[in-house]
Amino acid sequence: MTVQLNSFTFGGNYPIDKFVIDSAPNNVLNLLTLTRKDGAKLISSNYSPKEIMIRGRIAGTSQADLETNIDTFKKSVMV
């Protein structure tokens, strides 16, 4: 399986066993309740963080190569 996240492509040194991504995250509304009136006033809205799960392996030909691949993986998925 090959998956691309931003500009990083999983595959090759990063074989994937399982990839789970949920649908769109919930839209969170920040409301101000109005005194003596039914309803509320919308102050702002934002989307909660979207979660993904990636399960696989990180491969390397040597310890230095493996450490480089791990660092590259961390930089690519921490957005």
Residue frames as a rotation matrix with the C-alpha (Angstrom) as fourth column:
MET 1
0.588 0.809 0.000 0.00
0.809 -0.588 0.000 0.00
0.000 0.000 -1.000 0.00
THR 2
-0.634 -0.736 0.237 1.30
0.735 -0.669 -0.113 3.47
0.242 0.103 0.965 -0.85
VAL 3
0.560 0.779 -0.284 -0.10
0.829 -0.528 0.186 6.51
-0.005 -0.339 -0.941 0.96
GLN 4
-0.435 -0.675 0.596 0.88
0.622 -0.703 -0.343 10.15
0.651 0.222 0.726 0.52
LEU 5
0.529 0.493 -0.691 0.56
0.838 -0.432 0.334 12.61
-0.134 -0.756 -0.641 3.41
ASN 6
0.612 -0.284 -0.738 1.36
-0.239 -0.956 0.169 16.19
-0.754 0.073 -0.653 2.38
SER 7
0.515 -0.465 -0.720 4.50
-0.833 -0.076 -0.547 15.69
0.199 0.882 -0.427 0.25
PHE 8
-0.502 -0.699 0.510 5.71
-0.808 0.589 0.011 12.54
-0.308 -0.407 -0.860 2.08
THR 9
0.304 0.560 -0.771 5.02
-0.780 0.611 0.137 9.15
0.548 0.559 0.622 0.45
PHE 10
0.079 -0.184 0.980 4.81
-0.753 0.634 0.180 6.03
-0.654 -0.751 -0.089 2.60
GLY 11
0.996 0.088 -0.017 6.18
-0.079 0.770 -0.633 2.93
-0.043 0.632 0.774 0.91
GLY 12
0.373 -0.920 -0.118 9.68
-0.172 0.056 -0.983 1.63
0.912 0.387 -0.137 0.19
ASN 13
-0.711 -0.692 -0.125 11.44
0.055 0.123 -0.991 2.23
0.701 -0.711 -0.049 3.53
TYR 14
-0.787 0.515 0.338 8.02
-0.543 -0.321 -0.776 2.80
-0.291 -0.795 0.533 5.16
PRO 15
-0.749 0.550 -0.369 5.78
0.075 0.624 0.778 -0.19
0.658 0.555 -0.509 4.29
ILE 16
-0.537 0.672 0.510 2.23
-0.842 -0.471 -0.265 0.26
0.062 -0.572 0.818 5.60
ASP 17
-0.949 0.299 -0.098 0.11
0.309 0.945 -0.109 -2.52
0.059 -0.134 -0.989 7.13
LYS 18
0.010 0.986 -0.167 -2.90
1.000 -0.008 0.013 -0.43
0.012 -0.167 -0.986 8.12
PHE 19
-0.964 -0.207 0.165 -4.00
0.217 -0.975 0.047 3.15
0.151 0.081 0.985 7.46
VAL 20
-0.072 0.972 -0.223 -7.16
0.995 0.086 0.051 4.55
0.068 -0.219 -0.973 9.09
ILE 21
-0.990 -0.120 0.078 -8.46
0.118 -0.992 -0.035 8.04
0.081 -0.026 0.996 8.52
ASP 22
-0.335 0.916 -0.220 -11.81
0.675 0.071 -0.734 9.24
-0.657 -0.394 -0.642 9.82
SER 23
0.207 0.507 0.837 -14.23
0.903 -0.428 0.036 11.44
0.377 0.748 -0.546 7.93
ALA 24
-0.123 -0.244 0.962 -14.26
0.100 -0.967 -0.233 15.19
0.987 0.067 0.144 8.41
PRO 25
-0.804 -0.215 -0.555 -13.71
0.554 0.071 -0.830 16.31
0.218 -0.974 0.062 12.02
ASN 26
0.179 0.925 -0.336 -16.50
0.984 -0.176 0.037 17.86
-0.025 -0.337 -0.941 14.06
ASN 27
-0.307 -0.151 0.940 -17.18
0.292 -0.955 -0.058 21.57
0.906 0.257 0.337 13.70
VAL 28
-0.306 0.121 -0.944 -17.08
0.952 0.012 -0.307 23.08
-0.026 -0.993 -0.119 17.21
LEU 29
0.108 0.442 0.890 -19.30
0.395 -0.841 0.370 26.14
0.912 0.311 -0.266 17.72
ASN 30
-0.763 -0.315 -0.565 -18.48
0.645 -0.324 -0.692 28.69
0.035 -0.892 0.450 20.44
LEU 31
-0.044 0.887 0.459 -21.80
0.538 -0.366 0.759 30.20
0.842 0.280 -0.462 21.48
LEU 32
-0.988 -0.124 0.088 -22.77
0.005 -0.607 -0.795 33.03
0.152 -0.785 0.600 23.85
THR 33
-0.331 0.917 -0.221 -26.12
0.924 0.363 0.123 32.45
0.193 -0.163 -0.967 25.53
LEU 34
-0.594 0.196 0.780 -28.32
0.007 -0.968 0.250 35.54
0.804 0.154 0.574 25.40
THR 35
-0.955 0.224 -0.194 -29.88
0.195 -0.016 -0.981 36.68
-0.223 -0.974 -0.028 28.66
ARG 36
-0.334 0.934 -0.129 -33.69
-0.128 -0.181 -0.975 36.43
-0.934 -0.309 0.180 28.85
LYS 37
0.218 0.397 -0.892 -33.91
-0.957 -0.095 -0.276 35.22
-0.194 0.913 0.359 25.26
ASP 38
0.703 0.001 0.711 -34.08
0.058 0.997 -0.059 31.80
-0.709 0.083 0.700 23.68
GLY 39
0.885 -0.394 0.250 -31.04
0.338 0.170 -0.926 30.96
0.322 0.904 0.283 21.63
ALA 40
0.382 -0.853 -0.356 -27.46
0.477 -0.147 0.866 32.12
-0.791 -0.501 0.351 21.50
LYS 41
0.845 -0.227 -0.484 -25.07
-0.492 -0.686 -0.536 34.24
-0.211 0.691 -0.691 19.49
LEU 42
0.787 -0.596 0.159 -22.34
0.613 0.730 -0.303 32.55
0.064 0.336 0.940 17.45
ILE 43
0.680 -0.641 -0.355 -18.90
-0.300 -0.685 0.664 33.85
-0.669 -0.345 -0.659 18.45
SER 44
-0.177 -0.759 -0.627 -16.66
-0.976 0.053 0.211 31.56
-0.127 0.649 -0.750 16.41
SER 45
0.893 0.357 0.276 -16.41
-0.318 0.932 -0.175 28.10
-0.320 0.069 0.945 14.94
ASN 46
-0.111 -0.939 -0.324 -13.47
-0.994 0.099 0.054 25.80
-0.019 0.328 -0.944 14.37
TYR 47
0.636 0.261 -0.726 -12.81
-0.410 0.912 -0.031 22.19
0.654 0.317 0.687 13.48
SER 48
0.701 -0.397 0.593 -11.42
-0.475 0.361 0.803 19.79
-0.532 -0.844 0.065 16.03
PRO 49
-0.307 -0.914 -0.266 -8.16
-0.858 0.144 0.493 18.01
-0.413 0.380 -0.828 15.09
LYS 50
0.707 0.453 -0.543 -8.39
-0.670 0.675 -0.309 15.17
0.226 0.582 0.781 12.60
GLU 51
0.087 -0.660 0.746 -6.79
-0.689 0.501 0.523 11.91
-0.719 -0.560 -0.411 13.68
ILE 52
0.539 -0.018 -0.842 -5.15
-0.681 0.579 -0.448 9.29
0.496 0.815 0.299 11.51
MET 53
0.505 -0.424 0.751 -3.63
-0.448 0.615 0.649 5.94
-0.738 -0.664 0.121 12.43
ILE 54
0.480 -0.474 -0.739 -0.67
-0.737 0.239 -0.632 4.53
0.476 0.848 -0.234 10.51
ARG 55
0.553 -0.341 0.760 0.66
-0.431 0.664 0.611 1.07
-0.713 -0.665 0.221 11.32
GLY 56
0.913 -0.326 -0.243 3.69
-0.099 0.402 -0.910 -0.34
0.395 0.856 0.334 9.55
ARG 57
0.558 -0.811 -0.177 7.45
0.717 0.364 0.594 -0.63
-0.418 -0.458 0.784 9.72
ILE 58
0.824 -0.473 -0.313 10.40
-0.548 -0.804 -0.229 1.65
-0.143 0.360 -0.922 9.18
ALA 59
0.810 -0.529 0.253 13.28
0.558 0.828 -0.055 -0.07
-0.181 0.186 0.966 7.38
GLY 60
0.694 -0.680 -0.236 16.94
-0.698 -0.716 0.010 0.82
-0.176 0.157 -0.972 7.02
THR 61
0.717 -0.490 -0.495 20.08
-0.029 0.689 -0.724 -0.81
0.696 0.534 0.480 5.64
SER 62
-0.418 -0.829 -0.372 22.20
0.509 0.125 -0.851 0.23
0.752 -0.545 0.370 8.64
GLN 63
-0.083 0.367 -0.926 21.70
0.973 -0.172 -0.155 1.80
-0.216 -0.914 -0.343 12.06
ALA 64
-0.744 -0.246 -0.621 22.53
0.176 -0.969 0.173 5.26
-0.644 0.019 0.765 10.69
ASP 65
-0.891 0.455 -0.007 20.13
-0.077 -0.135 0.988 4.78
0.448 0.880 0.156 7.75
LEU 66
-0.206 0.837 -0.508 17.39
0.816 0.433 0.383 3.57
0.540 -0.336 -0.772 10.11
GLU 67
-0.264 0.056 -0.963 17.86
0.766 -0.594 -0.245 6.58
-0.586 -0.803 0.114 12.41
THR 68
-0.945 -0.084 -0.317 17.69
-0.121 -0.811 0.572 8.91
-0.305 0.579 0.756 9.39
ASN 69
-0.660 0.746 -0.084 14.49
0.190 0.274 0.943 7.21
0.727 0.607 -0.323 8.19
ILE 70
-0.110 0.602 -0.791 12.94
0.990 0.141 -0.030 7.52
0.094 -0.786 -0.612 11.67
ASP 71
-0.532 -0.155 -0.833 13.80
0.396 -0.915 -0.083 11.23
-0.749 -0.374 0.548 11.84
THR 72
-0.975 0.195 -0.107 12.40
-0.180 -0.413 0.893 11.79
0.130 0.890 0.438 8.34
PHE 73
-0.400 0.866 -0.299 9.19
0.631 0.497 0.595 9.98
0.664 0.049 -0.746 9.32
LYS 74
-0.156 0.325 -0.933 8.77
0.925 -0.284 -0.254 12.09
-0.348 -0.902 -0.256 12.47
LYS 75
-0.769 -0.189 -0.610 9.31
0.047 -0.969 0.242 15.37
-0.637 0.157 0.754 10.60
SER 76
-0.926 0.371 -0.063 6.86
-0.083 -0.036 0.996 14.36
0.367 0.928 0.064 7.89
VAL 77
-0.240 0.899 -0.367 3.93
0.651 0.429 0.626 13.32
0.720 -0.088 -0.688 10.09
MET 78
-0.205 0.145 -0.968 4.20
0.884 -0.397 -0.247 16.02
-0.420 -0.906 -0.047 12.79
VAL 79
-0.704 0.037 0.709 2.23
0.458 -0.739 0.494 18.75
0.542 0.673 0.503 11.03
